[in-house]
Amino acid sequence: MNTDRRDQIRDCLEKHFSPVELLVKDQSHMHAGHAGAADGRGHFDVTIVTDKFAEKGRLERHRMVYGALEKLLESDIHALRIKALTPSER
Amino acid sequence: MDINDRIREQLDNNSVLLYMKGTPDFPQCGFSGQTVAALNAIGNPYATVNILEDPEIREGMKVYSNWPTFPQLYVNGELVGGCDIIVEMYHSGELQSLIKAVGDEEPGAESA
């Protein structure tokens, strides 16, 4: 089930950003038992590299990622760590 | 008072304001804890709001800021970012410059 959620996040980000590099890690196991994990939603760590972030500030990049994952944030994602880079910043 | 008025009042009264889960002494979430650690390391005063104790602020902030997660750090009424951005800016030194600039402008900021 966790693999499915990770795939959903990955598919969603692929579709929105055509990233040159994309890494989605499920870190839910690190937070089992903590209050935020009680509703079953997970903790994920996303590293995404795309030229769509060029000329965009940090806030805007994170908002773009949150926007793409809006539905999953409600249903499956409790916490999300985001590293959003352009290819030249890698 | 309307929720957006409450938020604006909090932001007007506190130049450095962290909306977080829990308190600086007892953060209820690792991300809030890391953000507090960065602010404590800088050492300038800051105010916090525990969103777990105020569901209206918790929901209102997400809309006000167009940002779905906590913590959220505001400096001079502007959203600076969540945990990832704050920690990144701390490591690059940008956060120190930003917060120390506020301290220089307002020598009385600790009363916030």
N, CA and C atoms of all chains as a GROMACS GRO file, in nm:
protein
  606
    1MET      N    1   0.082  -0.121   0.000
    1MET     CA    2   0.000   0.000   0.000
    1MET      C    3   0.086   0.126   0.000
    2ASN      N    4   0.194   0.124   0.076
    2ASN     CA    5   0.282   0.240   0.078
    2ASN      C    6   0.349   0.261  -0.057
    3THR      N    7   0.382   0.151  -0.123
    3THR     CA    8   0.442   0.161  -0.255
    3THR      C    9   0.343   0.225  -0.352
    4ASP      N   10   0.215   0.190  -0.338
    4ASP     CA   11   0.113   0.248  -0.424
    4ASP      C   12   0.107   0.399  -0.407
    5ARG      N   13   0.110   0.441  -0.284
    5ARG     CA   14   0.101   0.586  -0.260
    5ARG      C   15   0.221   0.657  -0.316
    6ARG      N   16   0.338   0.594  -0.301
    6ARG     CA   17   0.459   0.655  -0.354
    6ARG      C   18   0.449   0.666  -0.506
    7ASP      N   19   0.394   0.560  -0.568
    7ASP     CA   20   0.377   0.563  -0.713
    7ASP      C   21   0.279   0.672  -0.755
    8GLN      N   22   0.174   0.689  -0.677
    8GLN     CA   23   0.077   0.794  -0.710
    8GLN      C   24   0.142   0.932  -0.706
    9ILE      N   25   0.221   0.954  -0.604
    9ILE     CA   26   0.290   1.083  -0.592
    9ILE      C   27   0.386   1.101  -0.710
   10ARG      N   28   0.459   0.993  -0.740
   10ARG     CA   29   0.557   1.002  -0.848
   10ARG      C   30   0.488   1.029  -0.982
   11ASP      N   31   0.377   0.956  -1.008
   11ASP     CA   32   0.304   0.973  -1.134
   11ASP      C   33   0.253   1.116  -1.148
   12CYS      N   34   0.200   1.166  -1.038
   12CYS     CA   35   0.141   1.299  -1.038
   12CYS      C   36   0.249   1.404  -1.068
   13LEU      N   37   0.364   1.392  -1.005
   13LEU     CA   38   0.472   1.489  -1.026
   13LEU      C   39   0.532   1.476  -1.166
   14GLU      N   40   0.544   1.351  -1.215
   14GLU     CA   41   0.592   1.329  -1.352
   14GLU      C   42   0.505   1.405  -1.452
   15LYS      N   43   0.376   1.391  -1.432
   15LYS     CA   44   0.279   1.449  -1.524
   15LYS      C   45   0.288   1.603  -1.523
   16HIS      N   46   0.300   1.660  -1.404
   16HIS     CA   47   0.298   1.806  -1.393
   16HIS      C   48   0.429   1.872  -1.434
   17PHE      N   49   0.540   1.806  -1.405
   17PHE     CA   50   0.668   1.877  -1.414
   17PHE      C   51   0.767   1.818  -1.514
   18SER      N   52   0.737   1.701  -1.572
   18SER     CA   53   0.835   1.633  -1.658
   18SER      C   54   0.976   1.646  -1.602
   19PRO      N   55   0.999   1.601  -1.480
   19PRO     CA   56   1.130   1.625  -1.415
   19PRO      C   57   1.243   1.546  -1.480
   20VAL      N   58   1.363   1.601  -1.475
   20VAL     CA   59   1.480   1.527  -1.522
   20VAL      C   60   1.529   1.433  -1.413
   21GLU      N   61   1.488   1.463  -1.289
   21GLU     CA   62   1.521   1.373  -1.179
   21GLU      C   63   1.408   1.380  -1.078
   22LEU      N   64   1.368   1.264  -1.030
   22LEU     CA   65   1.258   1.261  -0.932
   22LEU      C   66   1.279   1.145  -0.837
   23LEU      N   67   1.281   1.178  -0.710
   23LEU     CA   68   1.300   1.076  -0.608
   23LEU      C   69   1.191   1.094  -0.502
   24VAL      N   70   1.111   0.991  -0.482
   24VAL     CA   71   1.007   0.998  -0.379
   24VAL      C   72   1.033   0.887  -0.278
   25LYS      N   73   1.055   0.929  -0.154
   25LYS     CA   74   1.080   0.830  -0.048
   25LYS      C   75   0.963   0.830   0.049
   26ASP      N   76   0.921   0.711   0.088
   26ASP     CA   77   0.817   0.698   0.190
   26ASP      C   78   0.886   0.684   0.325
   27GLN      N   79   0.868   0.783   0.410
   27GLN     CA   80   0.934   0.779   0.541
   27GLN      C   81   0.834   0.758   0.653
   28SER      N   82   0.718   0.706   0.616
   28SER     CA   83   0.612   0.689   0.716
   28SER      C   84   0.657   0.602   0.832
   29HIS      N   85   0.740   0.502   0.804
   29HIS     CA   86   0.783   0.410   0.911
   29HIS      C   87   0.860   0.484   1.020
   30MET      N   88   0.922   0.599   0.982
   30MET     CA   89   1.000   0.672   1.082
   30MET      C   90   0.911   0.748   1.180
   31HIS      N   91   0.783   0.755   1.146
   31HIS     CA   92   0.693   0.837   1.227
   31HIS      C   93   0.580   0.755   1.286
   32ALA      N   94   0.585   0.624   1.272
   32ALA     CA   95   0.477   0.539   1.325
   32ALA      C   96   0.460   0.566   1.474
   33GLY      N   97   0.336   0.579   1.515
   33GLY     CA   98   0.311   0.600   1.658
   33GLY      C   99   0.299   0.746   1.695
   34HIS      N  100   0.356   0.834   1.612
   34HIS     CA  101   0.344   0.977   1.645
   34HIS      C  102   0.206   1.026   1.602
   35ALA      N  103   0.154   1.128   1.672
   35ALA     CA  104   0.014   1.167   1.657
   35ALA      C  105  -0.026   1.192   1.512
   36GLY      N  106   0.062   1.253   1.436
   36GLY     CA  107   0.029   1.287   1.299
   36GLY      C  108   0.012   1.165   1.209
   37ALA      N  109   0.063   1.049   1.254
   37ALA     CA  110   0.054   0.929   1.172
   37ALA      C  111  -0.074   0.852   1.200
   38ALA      N  112  -0.151   0.897   1.299
   38ALA     CA  113  -0.265   0.819   1.346
   38ALA      C  114  -0.375   0.802   1.241
   39ASP      N  115  -0.390   0.899   1.151
   39ASP     CA  116  -0.499   0.887   1.053
   39ASP      C  117  -0.459   0.806   0.930
   40GLY      N  118  -0.338   0.750   0.931
   40GLY     CA  119  -0.297   0.661   0.824
   40GLY      C  120  -0.230   0.730   0.707
   41ARG      N  121  -0.233   0.863   0.705
   41ARG     CA  122  -0.163   0.932   0.596
   41ARG      C  123  -0.014   0.926   0.623
   42GLY      N  124   0.067   0.942   0.518
   42GLY     CA  125   0.209   0.914   0.534
   42GLY      C  126   0.299   1.037   0.530
   43HIS      N  127   0.425   1.011   0.561
   43HIS     CA  128   0.530   1.112   0.550
   43HIS      C  129   0.613   1.078   0.426
   44PHE      N  130   0.634   1.176   0.341
   44PHE     CA  131   0.709   1.151   0.219
   44PHE      C  132   0.817   1.257   0.199
   45ASP      N  133   0.918   1.217   0.127
   45ASP     CA  134   1.033   1.303   0.101
   45ASP      C  135   1.050   1.309  -0.051
   46VAL      N  136   1.037   1.427  -0.109
   46VAL     CA  137   1.042   1.443  -0.254
   46VAL      C  138   1.163   1.526  -0.294
   47THR      N  139   1.243   1.473  -0.386
   47THR     CA  140   1.345   1.554  -0.451
   47THR      C  141   1.307   1.562  -0.598
   48ILE      N  142   1.289   1.683  -0.648
   48ILE     CA  143   1.243   1.698  -0.786
   48ILE      C  144   1.329   1.803  -0.856
   49VAL      N  145   1.377   1.765  -0.973
   49VAL     CA  146   1.463   1.854  -1.052
   49VAL      C  147   1.396   1.877  -1.186
   50THR      N  148   1.360   2.001  -1.214
   50THR     CA  149   1.294   2.031  -1.340
   50THR      C  150   1.323   2.176  -1.381
   51ASP      N  151   1.329   2.199  -1.511
   51ASP     CA  152   1.354   2.337  -1.554
   51ASP      C  153   1.228   2.424  -1.539
   52LYS      N  154   1.116   2.361  -1.503
   52LYS     CA  155   0.995   2.440  -1.476
   52LYS      C  156   1.012   2.530  -1.352
   53PHE      N  157   1.114   2.503  -1.271
   53PHE     CA  158   1.139   2.586  -1.153
   53PHE      C  159   1.229   2.706  -1.185
   54ALA      N  160   1.277   2.715  -1.308
   54ALA     CA  161   1.367   2.826  -1.343
   54ALA      C  162   1.296   2.959  -1.318
   55GLU      N  163   1.369   3.054  -1.264
   55GLU     CA  164   1.317   3.188  -1.236
   55GLU      C  165   1.210   3.191  -1.128
   56LYS      N  166   1.186   3.080  -1.061
   56LYS     CA  167   1.086   3.077  -0.955
   56LYS      C  168   1.156   3.077  -0.820
   57GLY      N  169   1.099   3.151  -0.725
   57GLY     CA  170   1.153   3.153  -0.589
   57GLY      C  171   1.117   3.026  -0.514
   58ARG      N  172   1.171   3.015  -0.394
   58ARG     CA  173   1.148   2.894  -0.314
   58ARG      C  174   1.000   2.873  -0.283
   59LEU      N  175   0.933   2.982  -0.239
   59LEU     CA  176   0.792   2.968  -0.202
   59LEU      C  177   0.711   2.921  -0.321
   60GLU      N  178   0.739   2.981  -0.436
   60GLU     CA  179   0.659   2.947  -0.554
   60GLU      C  180   0.682   2.801  -0.596
   61ARG      N  181   0.807   2.756  -0.587
   61ARG     CA  182   0.836   2.616  -0.623
   61ARG      C  183   0.760   2.520  -0.532
   62HIS      N  184   0.763   2.549  -0.403
   62HIS     CA  185   0.692   2.460  -0.310
   62HIS      C  186   0.541   2.466  -0.334
   63ARG      N  187   0.490   2.587  -0.363
   63ARG     CA  188   0.347   2.598  -0.391
   63ARG      C  189   0.310   2.518  -0.516
   64MET      N  190   0.399   2.517  -0.616
   64MET     CA  191   0.371   2.440  -0.738
   64MET      C  192   0.360   2.291  -0.704
   65VAL      N  193   0.450   2.243  -0.618
   65VAL     CA  194   0.447   2.101  -0.581
   65VAL      C  195   0.323   2.070  -0.498
   66TYR      N  196   0.294   2.157  -0.400
   66TYR     CA  197   0.173   2.138  -0.320
   66TYR      C  198   0.049   2.138  -0.410
   67GLY      N  199   0.048   2.231  -0.506
   67GLY     CA  200  -0.067   2.241  -0.597
   67GLY      C  201  -0.087   2.114  -0.676
   68ALA      N  202   0.022   2.058  -0.727
   68ALA     CA  203   0.013   1.935  -0.806
   68ALA      C  204  -0.038   1.819  -0.720
   69LEU      N  205  -0.003   1.821  -0.593
   69LEU     CA  206  -0.037   1.708  -0.505
   69LEU      C  207  -0.160   1.738  -0.418
   70GLU      N  208  -0.237   1.840  -0.457
   70GLU     CA  209  -0.345   1.888  -0.371
   70GLU      C  210  -0.436   1.777  -0.319
   71LYS      N  211  -0.484   1.692  -0.413
   71LYS     CA  212  -0.578   1.586  -0.372
   71LYS      C  213  -0.511   1.485  -0.280
   72LEU      N  214  -0.388   1.448  -0.312
   72LEU     CA  215  -0.316   1.349  -0.230
   72LEU      C  216  -0.283   1.405  -0.092
   73LEU      N  217  -0.263   1.538  -0.085
   73LEU     CA  218  -0.236   1.598   0.046
   73LEU      C  219  -0.355   1.580   0.140
   74GLU      N  220  -0.475   1.579   0.081
   74GLU     CA  221  -0.593   1.559   0.166
   74GLU      C  222  -0.609   1.414   0.208
   75SER      N  223  -0.581   1.323   0.113
   75SER     CA  224  -0.616   1.183   0.139
   75SER      C  225  -0.499   1.098   0.189
   76ASP      N  226  -0.379   1.124   0.142
   76ASP     CA  227  -0.269   1.031   0.168
   76ASP      C  228  -0.142   1.089   0.228
   77ILE      N  229  -0.127   1.220   0.219
   77ILE     CA  230   0.000   1.278   0.264
   77ILE      C  231  -0.022   1.360   0.391
   78HIS      N  232   0.046   1.323   0.496
   78HIS     CA  233   0.040   1.403   0.618
   78HIS      C  234   0.154   1.505   0.620
   79ALA      N  235   0.271   1.461   0.581
   79ALA     CA  236   0.387   1.550   0.584
   79ALA      C  237   0.471   1.526   0.459
   80LEU      N  238   0.528   1.636   0.411
   80LEU     CA  239   0.601   1.629   0.285
   80LEU      C  240   0.726   1.714   0.295
   81ARG      N  241   0.839   1.652   0.273
   81ARG     CA  242   0.964   1.726   0.267
   81ARG      C  243   0.994   1.748   0.120
   82ILE      N  244   1.024   1.871   0.082
   82ILE     CA  245   1.041   1.901  -0.060
   82ILE      C  246   1.177   1.962  -0.086
   83LYS      N  247   1.246   1.906  -0.184
   83LYS     CA  248   1.367   1.968  -0.234
   83LYS      C  249   1.341   1.994  -0.382
   84ALA      N  250   1.330   2.120  -0.419
   84ALA     CA  251   1.288   2.157  -0.555
   84ALA      C  252   1.400   2.235  -0.624
   85LEU      N  253   1.462   2.173  -0.724
   85LEU     CA  254   1.578   2.234  -0.788
   85LEU      C  255   1.561   2.243  -0.940
   86THR      N  256   1.638   2.331  -1.001
   86THR     CA  257   1.648   2.330  -1.147
   86THR      C  258   1.769   2.246  -1.183
   87PRO      N  259   1.777   2.199  -1.308
   87PRO     CA  260   1.891   2.114  -1.346
   87PRO      C  261   2.026   2.182  -1.318
   88SER      N  262   2.037   2.313  -1.334
   88SER     CA  263   2.167   2.378  -1.312
   88SER      C  264   2.202   2.393  -1.164
   89GLU      N  265   2.103   2.379  -1.077
   89GLU     CA  266   2.130   2.391  -0.933
   89GLU      C  267   2.169   2.259  -0.869
   90ARG      N  268   2.154   2.151  -0.945
   90ARG     CA  269   2.175   2.018  -0.889
   90ARG      C  270   2.316   2.001  -0.833
   91MET      N  271  -1.432   3.845   1.600
   91MET     CA  272  -1.343   3.899   1.496
   91MET      C  273  -1.328   3.797   1.382
   92ASP      N  274  -1.332   3.845   1.262
   92ASP     CA  275  -1.313   3.761   1.144
   92ASP      C  276  -1.175   3.695   1.150
   93ILE      N  277  -1.166   3.572   1.099
   93ILE     CA  278  -1.040   3.496   1.111
   93ILE      C  279  -0.923   3.567   1.042
   94ASN      N  280  -0.951   3.627   0.926
   94ASN     CA  281  -0.840   3.697   0.858
   94ASN      C  282  -0.795   3.821   0.936
   95ASP      N  283  -0.890   3.885   1.006
   95ASP     CA  284  -0.852   3.998   1.092
   95ASP      C  285  -0.766   3.950   1.209
   96ARG      N  286  -0.803   3.835   1.265
   96ARG     CA  287  -0.721   3.779   1.375
   96ARG      C  288  -0.579   3.751   1.327
   97ILE      N  289  -0.568   3.691   1.209
   97ILE     CA  290  -0.436   3.658   1.154
   97ILE      C  291  -0.356   3.786   1.130
   98ARG      N  292  -0.422   3.884   1.068
   98ARG     CA  293  -0.351   4.009   1.038
   98ARG      C  294  -0.305   4.078   1.166
   99GLU      N  295  -0.390   4.072   1.269
   99GLU     CA  296  -0.353   4.134   1.396
   99GLU      C  297  -0.229   4.065   1.455
  100GLN      N  298  -0.228   3.931   1.451
  100GLN     CA  299  -0.111   3.857   1.502
  100GLN      C  300   0.014   3.895   1.425
  101LEU      N  301   0.001   3.906   1.292
  101LEU     CA  302   0.118   3.936   1.210
  101LEU      C  303   0.164   4.081   1.230
  102ASP      N  304   0.067   4.172   1.248
  102ASP     CA  305   0.103   4.312   1.270
  102ASP      C  306   0.178   4.329   1.401
  103ASN      N  307   0.142   4.248   1.502
  103ASN     CA  308   0.200   4.266   1.634
  103ASN      C  309   0.330   4.191   1.656
  104ASN      N  310   0.369   4.106   1.562
  104ASN     CA  311   0.488   4.022   1.582
  104ASN      C  312   0.570   4.017   1.453
  105SER      N  313   0.686   4.083   1.456
  105SER     CA  314   0.765   4.088   1.331
  105SER      C  315   0.819   3.952   1.291
  106VAL      N  316   0.849   3.868   1.390
  106VAL     CA  317   0.893   3.731   1.358
  106VAL      C  318   0.796   3.637   1.428
  107LEU      N  319   0.714   3.569   1.349
  107LEU     CA  320   0.607   3.487   1.406
  107LEU      C  321   0.606   3.350   1.341
  108LEU      N  322   0.611   3.248   1.427
  108LEU     CA  323   0.610   3.110   1.378
  108LEU      C  324   0.479   3.043   1.415
  109TYR      N  325   0.404   3.000   1.314
  109TYR     CA  326   0.286   2.917   1.336
  109TYR      C  327   0.334   2.773   1.337
  110MET      N  328   0.315   2.705   1.451
  110MET     CA  329   0.377   2.573   1.465
  110MET      C  330   0.284   2.476   1.538
  111LYS      N  331   0.324   2.349   1.536
  111LYS     CA  332   0.254   2.247   1.614
  111LYS      C  333   0.326   2.233   1.747
  112GLY      N  334   0.257   2.271   1.854
  112GLY     CA  335   0.318   2.266   1.987
  112GLY      C  336   0.382   2.400   2.021
  113THR      N  337   0.477   2.396   2.113
  113THR     CA  338   0.544   2.517   2.161
  113THR      C  339   0.695   2.500   2.141
  114PRO      N  340   0.772   2.610   2.150
  114PRO     CA  341   0.917   2.597   2.133
  114PRO      C  342   0.978   2.494   2.231
  115ASP      N  343   0.926   2.488   2.354
  115ASP     CA  344   0.979   2.391   2.450
  115ASP      C  345   0.932   2.248   2.421
  116PHE      N  346   0.809   2.238   2.370
  116PHE     CA  347   0.755   2.105   2.341
  116PHE      C  348   0.692   2.100   2.202
  117PRO      N  349   0.776   2.101   2.098
  117PRO     CA  350   0.721   2.092   1.963
  117PRO      C  351   0.653   1.955   1.945
  118GLN      N  352   0.537   1.955   1.878
  118GLN     CA  353   0.462   1.830   1.863
  118GLN      C  354   0.485   1.767   1.725
  119CYS      N  355   0.588   1.810   1.658
  119CYS     CA  356   0.612   1.758   1.523
  119CYS      C  357   0.759   1.785   1.491
  120GLY      N  358   0.823   1.692   1.425
  120GLY     CA  359   0.965   1.706   1.396
  120GLY      C  360   0.998   1.828   1.313
  121PHE      N  361   0.909   1.861   1.219
  121PHE     CA  362   0.936   1.976   1.132
  121PHE      C  363   0.929   2.106   1.212
  122SER      N  364   0.829   2.117   1.300
  122SER     CA  365   0.821   2.236   1.386
  122SER      C  366   0.945   2.242   1.476
  123GLY      N  367   0.988   2.127   1.526
  123GLY     CA  368   1.105   2.122   1.614
  123GLY      C  369   1.232   2.170   1.544
  124GLN      N  370   1.250   2.130   1.418
  124GLN     CA  371   1.370   2.171   1.343
  124GLN      C  372   1.369   2.322   1.317
  125THR      N  373   1.250   2.375   1.292
  125THR     CA  374   1.238   2.518   1.265
  125THR      C  375   1.270   2.599   1.391
  126VAL      N  376   1.216   2.554   1.504
  126VAL     CA  377   1.245   2.618   1.633
  126VAL      C  378   1.396   2.612   1.661
  127ALA      N  379   1.458   2.499   1.632
  127ALA     CA  380   1.602   2.485   1.658
  127ALA      C  381   1.681   2.588   1.578
  128ALA      N  382   1.641   2.613   1.452
  128ALA     CA  383   1.711   2.712   1.370
  128ALA      C  384   1.693   2.852   1.429
  129LEU      N  385   1.570   2.884   1.469
  129LEU     CA  386   1.544   3.016   1.526
  129LEU      C  387   1.618   3.034   1.658
  130ASN      N  388   1.620   2.931   1.741
  130ASN     CA  389   1.691   2.939   1.869
  130ASN      C  390   1.840   2.960   1.846
  131ALA      N  391   1.894   2.895   1.744
  131ALA     CA  392   2.037   2.907   1.716
  131ALA      C  393   2.073   3.051   1.677
  132ILE      N  394   1.980   3.120   1.612
  132ILE     CA  395   2.004   3.260   1.575
  132ILE      C  396   1.995   3.348   1.699
  133GLY      N  397   1.902   3.315   1.787
  133GLY     CA  398   1.900   3.380   1.918
  133GLY      C  399   1.815   3.505   1.928
  134ASN      N  400   1.764   3.556   1.818
  134ASN     CA  401   1.676   3.674   1.826
  134ASN      C  402   1.538   3.631   1.875
  135PRO      N  403   1.464   3.724   1.938
  135PRO     CA  404   1.332   3.686   1.988
  135PRO      C  405   1.234   3.659   1.874
  136TYR      N  406   1.142   3.568   1.901
  136TYR     CA  407   1.036   3.540   1.805
  136TYR      C  408   0.913   3.497   1.882
  137ALA      N  409   0.797   3.516   1.821
  137ALA     CA  410   0.672   3.474   1.882
  137ALA      C  411   0.622   3.348   1.812
  138THR      N  412   0.540   3.270   1.883
  138THR     CA  413   0.484   3.150   1.820
  138THR      C  414   0.333   3.142   1.847
  139VAL      N  415   0.263   3.073   1.757
  139VAL     CA  416   0.124   3.038   1.778
  139VAL      C  417   0.114   2.887   1.765
  140ASN      N  418   0.055   2.822   1.866
  140ASN     CA  419   0.037   2.677   1.862
  140ASN      C  420  -0.094   2.647   1.789
  141ILE      N  421  -0.082   2.604   1.664
  141ILE     CA  422  -0.202   2.585   1.583
  141ILE      C  423  -0.284   2.464   1.628
  142LEU      N  424  -0.222   2.374   1.704
  142LEU     CA  425  -0.296   2.258   1.754
  142LEU      C  426  -0.401   2.300   1.856
  143GLU      N  427  -0.378   2.416   1.919
  143GLU     CA  428  -0.473   2.462   2.020
  143GLU      C  429  -0.572   2.562   1.962
  144ASP      N  430  -0.563   2.589   1.834
  144ASP     CA  431  -0.650   2.689   1.774
  144ASP      C  432  -0.692   2.643   1.634
  145PRO      N  433  -0.794   2.555   1.628
  145PRO     CA  434  -0.834   2.497   1.499
  145PRO      C  435  -0.876   2.604   1.397
  146GLU      N  436  -0.931   2.714   1.445
  146GLU     CA  437  -0.975   2.819   1.352
  146GLU      C  438  -0.854   2.882   1.281
  147ILE      N  439  -0.750   2.910   1.360
  147ILE     CA  440  -0.626   2.964   1.302
  147ILE      C  441  -0.563   2.860   1.209
  148ARG      N  442  -0.565   2.733   1.252
  148ARG     CA  443  -0.504   2.627   1.172
  148ARG      C  444  -0.564   2.622   1.031
  149GLU      N  445  -0.697   2.623   1.022
  149GLU     CA  446  -0.762   2.618   0.891
  149GLU      C  447  -0.749   2.752   0.820
  150GLY      N  448  -0.763   2.861   0.898
  150GLY     CA  449  -0.758   2.994   0.838
  150GLY      C  450  -0.622   3.025   0.776
  151MET      N  451  -0.514   2.982   0.843
  151MET     CA  452  -0.379   3.009   0.793
  151MET      C  453  -0.352   2.944   0.658
  152LYS      N  454  -0.405   2.821   0.642
  152LYS     CA  455  -0.380   2.749   0.516
  152LYS      C  456  -0.433   2.829   0.398
  153VAL      N  457  -0.550   2.893   0.419
  153VAL     CA  458  -0.611   2.971   0.312
  153VAL      C  459  -0.540   3.106   0.299
  154TYR      N  460  -0.519   3.172   0.415
  154TYR     CA  461  -0.456   3.304   0.416
  154TYR      C  462  -0.323   3.301   0.342
  155SER      N  463  -0.244   3.196   0.371
  155SER     CA  464  -0.108   3.191   0.320
  155SER      C  465  -0.099   3.116   0.187
  156ASN      N  466  -0.208   3.048   0.148
  156ASN     CA  467  -0.201   2.958   0.033
  156ASN      C  468  -0.085   2.859   0.051
  157TRP      N  469  -0.079   2.800   0.169
  157TRP     CA  470   0.030   2.707   0.204
  157TRP      C  471  -0.032   2.600   0.292
  158PRO      N  472  -0.027   2.473   0.252
  158PRO     CA  473  -0.110   2.373   0.319
  158PRO      C  474  -0.053   2.309   0.445
  159THR      N  475   0.072   2.340   0.479
  159THR     CA  476   0.135   2.266   0.590
  159THR      C  477   0.191   2.362   0.695
  160PHE      N  478   0.226   2.304   0.810
  160PHE     CA  479   0.291   2.377   0.919
  160PHE      C  480   0.421   2.306   0.953
  161PRO      N  481   0.520   2.381   1.004
  161PRO     CA  482   0.520   2.521   1.044
  161PRO      C  483   0.521   2.619   0.926
  162GLN      N  484   0.485   2.746   0.960
  162GLN     CA  485   0.495   2.856   0.864
  162GLN      C  486   0.561   2.972   0.938
  163LEU      N  487   0.672   3.022   0.883
  163LEU     CA  488   0.740   3.135   0.945
  163LEU      C  489   0.709   3.265   0.870
  164TYR      N  490   0.668   3.365   0.946
  164TYR     CA  491   0.641   3.498   0.890
  164TYR      C  492   0.740   3.597   0.944
  165VAL      N  493   0.795   3.681   0.856
  165VAL     CA  494   0.880   3.792   0.898
  165VAL      C  495   0.821   3.919   0.838
  166ASN      N  496   0.794   4.018   0.922
  166ASN     CA  497   0.729   4.142   0.880
  166ASN      C  498   0.603   4.115   0.799
  167GLY      N  499   0.526   4.017   0.844
  167GLY     CA  500   0.397   3.990   0.780
  167GLY      C  501   0.403   3.908   0.653
  168GLU      N  502   0.525   3.872   0.608
  168GLU     CA  503   0.539   3.795   0.484
  168GLU      C  504   0.578   3.652   0.515
  169LEU      N  505   0.515   3.557   0.446
  169LEU     CA  506   0.553   3.417   0.461
  169LEU      C  507   0.695   3.395   0.407
  170VAL      N  508   0.781   3.341   0.492
  170VAL     CA  509   0.918   3.308   0.447
  170VAL      C  510   0.921   3.164   0.398
  171GLY      N  511   0.854   3.075   0.469
  171GLY     CA  512   0.849   2.937   0.423
  171GLY      C  513   0.815   2.840   0.534
  172GLY      N  514   0.817   2.712   0.496
  172GLY     CA  515   0.799   2.603   0.591
  172GLY      C  516   0.935   2.550   0.634
  173CYS      N  517   0.935   2.435   0.695
  173CYS     CA  518   1.057   2.380   0.753
  173CYS      C  519   1.172   2.366   0.652
  174ASP      N  520   1.144   2.310   0.535
  174ASP     CA  521   1.253   2.285   0.438
  174ASP      C  522   1.322   2.415   0.398
  175ILE      N  523   1.240   2.517   0.371
  175ILE     CA  524   1.294   2.646   0.326
  175ILE      C  525   1.370   2.712   0.440
  176ILE      N  526   1.315   2.706   0.561
  176ILE     CA  527   1.380   2.770   0.676
  176ILE      C  528   1.516   2.705   0.704
  177VAL      N  529   1.520   2.572   0.703
  177VAL     CA  530   1.645   2.502   0.732
  177VAL      C  531   1.748   2.532   0.621
  178GLU      N  532   1.701   2.533   0.497
  178GLU     CA  533   1.791   2.566   0.384
  178GLU      C  534   1.846   2.709   0.399
  179MET      N  535   1.759   2.803   0.435
  179MET     CA  536   1.802   2.942   0.450
  179MET      C  537   1.893   2.958   0.572
  180TYR      N  538   1.872   2.875   0.673
  180TYR     CA  539   1.961   2.879   0.790
  180TYR      C  540   2.102   2.835   0.749
  181HIS      N  541   2.109   2.727   0.672
  181HIS     CA  542   2.240   2.676   0.632
  181HIS      C  543   2.313   2.771   0.537
  182SER      N  544   2.236   2.847   0.457
  182SER     CA  545   2.302   2.940   0.364
  182SER      C  546   2.331   3.074   0.430
  183GLY      N  547   2.277   3.096   0.552
  183GLY     CA  548   2.301   3.223   0.621
  183GLY      C  549   2.196   3.329   0.591
  184GLU      N  550   2.105   3.300   0.497
  184GLU     CA  551   2.003   3.401   0.461
  184GLU      C  552   1.907   3.427   0.575
  185LEU      N  553   1.874   3.323   0.651
  185LEU     CA  554   1.778   3.339   0.760
  185LEU      C  555   1.834   3.432   0.867
  186GLN      N  556   1.962   3.414   0.898
  186GLN     CA  557   2.027   3.498   0.997
  186GLN      C  558   2.018   3.645   0.954
  187SER      N  559   2.051   3.674   0.828
  187SER     CA  560   2.047   3.812   0.779
  187SER      C  561   1.907   3.869   0.790
  188LEU      N  562   1.810   3.789   0.748
  188LEU     CA  563   1.671   3.835   0.747
  188LEU      C  564   1.625   3.869   0.890
  189ILE      N  565   1.653   3.780   0.983
  189ILE     CA  566   1.602   3.798   1.118
  189ILE      C  567   1.680   3.903   1.194
  190LYS      N  568   1.810   3.909   1.172
  190LYS     CA  569   1.888   4.011   1.240
  190LYS      C  570   1.853   4.150   1.188
  191ALA      N  571   1.814   4.160   1.061
  191ALA     CA  572   1.771   4.290   1.006
  191ALA      C  573   1.647   4.339   1.079
  192VAL      N  574   1.556   4.249   1.110
  192VAL     CA  575   1.436   4.286   1.186
  192VAL      C  576   1.476   4.334   1.324
  193GLY      N  577   1.567   4.261   1.389
  193GLY     CA  578   1.613   4.299   1.522
  193GLY      C  579   1.676   4.438   1.524
  194ASP      N  580   1.749   4.472   1.418
  194ASP     CA  581   1.814   4.602   1.412
  194ASP      C  582   1.713   4.715   1.398
  195GLU      N  583   1.607   4.687   1.317
  195GLU     CA  584   1.506   4.790   1.295
  195GLU      C  585   1.426   4.817   1.422
  196GLU      N  586   1.402   4.709   1.498
  196GLU     CA  587   1.313   4.721   1.613
  196GLU      C  588   1.383   4.671   1.739
  197PRO      N  589   1.454   4.763   1.804
  197PRO     CA  590   1.527   4.720   1.923
  197PRO      C  591   1.435   4.664   2.031
  198GLY      N  592   1.305   4.698   2.028
  198GLY     CA  593   1.214   4.650   2.131
  198GLY      C  594   1.141   4.523   2.093
  199ALA      N  595   1.191   4.453   1.992
  199ALA     CA  596   1.116   4.340   1.938
  199ALA      C  597   1.090   4.228   2.039
  200GLU      N  598   1.171   4.222   2.146
  200GLU     CA  599   1.147   4.111   2.239
  200GLU      C  600   1.013   4.121   2.311
  201SER      N  601   0.954   4.240   2.310
  201SER     CA  602   0.823   4.252   2.373
  201SER      C  603   0.713   4.192   2.285
  202ALA      N  604   0.745   4.158   2.161
  202ALA     CA  605   0.648   4.096   2.072
  202ALA      C  606   0.598   3.966   2.133
   0.00000   0.00000   0.00000
